[in-house]
Amino acid sequence: MKLSTKALSISPSSTLAIDAKAKKMKADGIDVIGFGAGEPDFDTPNHIKEAAIKAINDGFTKYTPASGTLELKQAVCKKFEKDNGLIYTPSNIVISNGAKHSLVNAFQAICNVGDEVIIPAPYWVSYPEMVKLADGVPVVLNTTEESGFKFTIEQLEAAITPKTRAIVINSPSNPTGMVYSKEELQAIADLAVKKEIYVISDEIYEKLIYDGYEHVSIASFNDKIKDLTIVVNGMAKSYSMTGWRIGYTASNAKIAEIMGNVQSHATSNPNSIAQKAAEAALNGPQDEVTMMVGEFIKRRDYMVERINSIPGLSCIKPNGAFYVMMNISKIIGKELYGKKINGSDDFANILLEKANVALVPGSGFGTDIHVRLSYATSIKNITEGLNRIEKFLNT
């Protein structure tokens, strides 16, 4: 039986795979500490849940326009003006089934067969696969801890070819937590305008930013870069709404129209009830976002300090999101429990099997000398998990 060559070339998500394995162990009664999840452990704020309940009681349970309700698009436009100094109209906005869906729409809208999309590494696991699904070619731009996991403008310019269609910017970043400064983004914007390439700006972690860093949207510098940028954002991370599946994009009207058309055939409209909840999140109080940020800072500081105190391990302090990239290069090549550790997959698997700690191998993010830990879990879990890792390595 012949199957799709393109579909067969797509790798499974390593973040979801390790999470599924850990959940199965938990279901079997094993006490697993999970550092794999990419979602806040806080509940969705009450006023958001109440808006969803009201939508159900009011009978708002039917199809909406394929690209989202006018009311939610207007709320998104207000958010962009208030938070980012960006002026959009509803014709620029597409509401989707999560920011992941928004990204798929974006690549489908701009890529033709063989078009190259530059993706800085470490990258979120789905970017390369999404580009391949759109018949594009992912071009990986490697970065290092020494550069703060950020590329230089010289690196970017050297990677651009006549086939380059776009570059992906994710700031704050999953998995590194790094944040690009206003000056760095300005240089990227100038080059993108000069070379006439699109920017896919994934800003899903925009509000989870620390240490006095400021989130700047690359689209905000001038009309030329704004016209070339597809801004991607959503409700999942900032409002602890991962299961609600509402994301959105802002782009020039032509790209928005194409994305809306693609979506209309792929999924029809986003969930009607979740759209009402998203309205309440954007228009309502933001106190719980501030509370989450404060908690994440405490957890991050503790995790970074502990990791750097364990012999053989190290990490740099992230400035946003809720992840730490732990360097395991000193462990690679050594034997643990009779098994040689050849890379991050070996380390993650043996740690889960022998110490009941789940984290995500860096191989899925484009680096095999790191593993990703999420601090979107309680201090109690973080403490116990790191105790287990330390004991595991000492043994």
Buried (B, 14 or more C-beta within 10 A) or exposed (E): EEEEEEEEEBEEBBBBBBBBBBBEBBEEEEEBBBBBBBBBBBEBBEBBBEBBEBBEEEEBEEEBBBBBBEBBBBBBBEBBEEBBEBEBEBBBBBBBBBBBBBBBBBBBBBBEEEBBBBBBBBBBBBBBBBBBBBBBBBBBBBBEBEEBBBBEEEBBEEBBEEEBBBBBBBBBBBBBBBBBEEEBBBBBBBBBBEBEBBBBBBBBBBBBBBEEBEBBBBBBBEEBBBBBBBBBBBBBBBBBBBEBBBBBBBBBBEBBBBBBBBBEEBBEBBBBBBBBBBBBBBBBEBEBBEEBBEBBBEBBEBBBEBBBEBEEBBBBBBBBBBBBBBBBBEBBEEEBEEBEBEBBBBBBBBBBEBBBBBBBBBBBBBBBBBBBBBBBBEEEBBBBBBBBBBEBBEE
